[in-house]
Structures are given as C-alpha cells and as structure tokens.
Amino acid sequence: MHRALLSIFASGLLLSGCIIYETEHIRDQDCLGCEDSGLMGDDDDNTVQPIGDDDDDDDTNPDGTTDDPVLPLLSLTVTEGVPGEILLTWIDADADFDFTVIDNVTFVGPVTIVDTVITTDDAMLLLEVDHDATPGSVQVFVEFTDGDAVLLDTPFTVNEASEPTEPTNGDTGGCP
C-alpha cells in the first residue's frame, strides 16, 4: 500500500514538472512555475547560449592580449653525439622563459638523461648516448607542470662513431 502511494506521489511530481531540453526551449510555450535560468539568448532569439560563451570567437582581452601563454621556441644547445658519449647540453629559449615550469624532458630513443639541473634561468641536461645506439634522429619532448608538452623542432642526432686515430710520425699527442 505504501509503495503504491509513493509511486503515485512520485508520478505526480514528475508529471507536474517542466521539462527543458538543453538544445531547445520554446519561450512561447513556457510552463507555469518554470523560471528563466539565464541560459537563453535574448528575447528575440530562442536559441540556447552555452554557459561561459560570450560569442567572442577570438578570446582576446580588451587590450588585445590573450590569456593563453605563448611558449618560446625551445631547442638544445648541443644537438648531436656518438654512441658511448656523455655530453652536457642546455635547453635554450628564443625569448625570456621561466625554465622551472619544465616538469620532464624525454628523449625517444637511445639517449639517457643522467642528470638534470633546472633553475629559473636555464635547464641543463647531462646526457649519455647508448653504446649500441644506431645513427639517426631522436625526438625530444618537453613536458610542463600544467600538463602541456612540446616536441623540439630540431631532434637530437646520433652520429656514427668514428674510429680512434693513432698518432703518426712519433707524435704521442703530448703524452710521454
């Protein structure tokens, strides 16, 4: 008996309410008790305006600037190495940049980051090229603390290892 009364009561509430679909709402057929939510366009236009959209397609501020940060072009100061080499490189920016927003640097290939020192003014990387690395390009990704990531325009290049040369004509290269 109680279930039947609750079902009838719930049905009554559902039937007396106003159903407003997100994609369309006709103001001339407004039901009693429904209030304007402020999501509708002006009175002459019966289209729904999305929340937070002010019809400003270019998203510029009144002074002509945008809120989106513009990242400078990032690159490595040393862009090549040979198998087995340990080398020092810096991440360079073509404009003023706070390097502490760098969260991670990833080399996609046979290059390992041995150590990283990141300060406000620069980012230094100690790299080791794998001993068995094959010559070719290694893509470099830089990830930021806000979750964005960029691919450096110039990849790191692993060159073919050259054979060590022997001193000639009695030249010991300065060694006794």
C-alpha positions in Angstrom: 0.0 0.0 0.0 2.8 2.4 0.9 4.7 1.6 -2.3 1.6 2.4 -4.3 1.1 5.8 -2.6 4.8 6.6 -3.1 4.6 5.7 -6.8 1.5 7.8 -7.3 3.1 10.8 -5.4 6.4 10.4 -7.4 4.4 10.2 -10.7 2.5 13.4 -9.8 5.8 15.2 -9.2 7.2 14.1 -12.4 4.1 15.0 -14.5 3.7 18.4 -13.0 7.3 19.5 -13.5 8.7 21.4 -16.5 11.0 19.5 -18.9 13.5 21.7 -20.6 15.9 20.2 -23.1 19.4 21.5 -23.3 19.3 22.0 -27.1 16.0 23.8 -27.5 13.4 25.6 -25.5 10.4 27.5 -26.9 9.6 30.5 -24.7 6.1 30.9 -26.1 5.2 27.5 -24.6 6.7 28.1 -21.2 5.1 26.1 -18.4 3.9 27.6 -15.2 6.4 27.6 -12.4 9.4 27.5 -14.7 11.9 30.3 -14.2 14.3 31.7 -16.7 17.7 30.2 -16.0 19.6 32.9 -17.8 20.9 30.4 -20.2 18.6 31.5 -23.0 19.5 34.1 -25.7 17.8 37.5 -25.8 14.1 37.6 -26.1 14.1 37.8 -29.9 16.3 34.8 -30.3 15.0 31.4 -28.9 18.4 29.7 -29.0 20.3 28.4 -26.1 23.6 30.1 -25.3 26.2 27.8 -23.8 27.4 28.6 -20.4 30.6 30.7 -20.4 30.4 31.5 -24.1 30.2 35.2 -24.7 30.3 34.9 -28.5 33.8 36.3 -28.5 35.4 34.0 -31.0 38.9 35.3 -30.8 39.1 35.2 -27.0 41.2 38.4 -26.8 41.3 40.8 -23.8 40.3 44.4 -24.3 43.9 45.4 -24.6 44.5 43.0 -27.5 46.3 40.3 -25.5 45.2 36.7 -24.8 45.2 34.7 -21.6 46.9 31.8 -23.3 50.6 31.7 -22.6 52.8 31.8 -25.6 55.7 29.4 -25.3 59.1 30.5 -26.8 60.8 28.2 -29.3 62.9 25.7 -27.3 66.0 24.0 -28.6 69.1 22.1 -27.4 72.5 23.8 -27.4 74.2 20.5 -28.3 72.2 18.5 -30.8 74.4 15.6 -31.7 76.5 12.9 -30.2 78.1 9.5 -30.9 77.5 6.1 -29.2 79.0 5.9 -25.8 79.4 9.7 -25.4 78.5 11.6 -22.3 77.8 15.2 -23.0 76.4 18.3 -21.5 73.6 20.4 -23.1 71.2 23.1 -22.2 67.6 23.8 -23.2 67.6 27.2 -24.9 64.7 29.5 -25.4 64.4 32.3 -28.0 62.7 34.6 -25.5 62.5 35.2 -21.8 61.3 32.0 -20.2 61.0 30.6 -16.6 62.5 27.1 -17.0 61.1 26.0 -13.7 57.8 25.2 -15.4 59.6 22.3 -17.1 58.4 19.1 -15.5 60.0 16.4 -17.6 62.3 16.0 -20.7 62.1 12.8 -22.7 64.4 11.5 -25.4 62.6 9.0 -27.6 65.5 6.8 -28.5 68.9 5.6 -27.3 69.8 8.7 -25.3 69.5 8.7 -21.5 69.3 11.7 -19.2 71.9 11.1 -16.5 71.2 14.3 -14.5 69.1 17.4 -14.8 69.5 20.9 -13.2 66.6 23.3 -13.8 66.7 26.8 -12.5 64.6 29.9 -13.4 67.2 31.0 -16.0 68.2 27.7 -17.6 67.8 23.9 -17.9 71.0 21.8 -18.0 71.0 18.1 -19.1 73.8 15.6 -18.7 73.2 13.0 -21.5 74.6 9.6 -22.3 74.2 8.2 -25.8 73.8 4.4 -25.5 76.9 2.4 -26.5 74.9 0.3 -29.0 72.9 3.3 -30.5 72.4 3.3 -34.2 72.8 6.6 -36.1 69.6 8.6 -36.6 67.3 11.2 -35.1 66.0 11.1 -31.6 62.8 13.1 -30.9 62.9 15.3 -27.7 59.7 16.1 -25.8 59.5 18.8 -23.1 56.6 18.5 -20.6 55.4 21.3 -18.5 53.9 21.5 -15.0 50.5 22.5 -16.4 50.3 19.2 -18.5 51.2 20.8 -21.8 54.1 19.3 -23.9 56.1 20.3 -26.9 58.2 18.5 -29.4 61.5 20.3 -30.0 61.8 21.4 -33.7 65.3 20.1 -34.0 65.8 16.5 -32.9 69.0 15.2 -31.3 71.1 13.3 -33.8 73.1 10.2 -33.1 76.1 10.2 -35.5 78.1 7.2 -36.5 81.1 6.6 -34.2 84.4 7.4 -35.8 87.4 5.1 -35.4 90.0 6.4 -33.0 93.1 7.6 -34.8 96.6 6.6 -33.9 99.4 9.2 -33.6 101.7 9.2 -36.5 105.4 10.2 -37.1 106.3 9.7 -33.5 103.8 12.2 -32.3 102.4 10.9 -29.0 99.8 13.6 -28.7 101.6 15.3 -25.8 101.9 12.1 -23.8 105.5 10.9 -22.7 
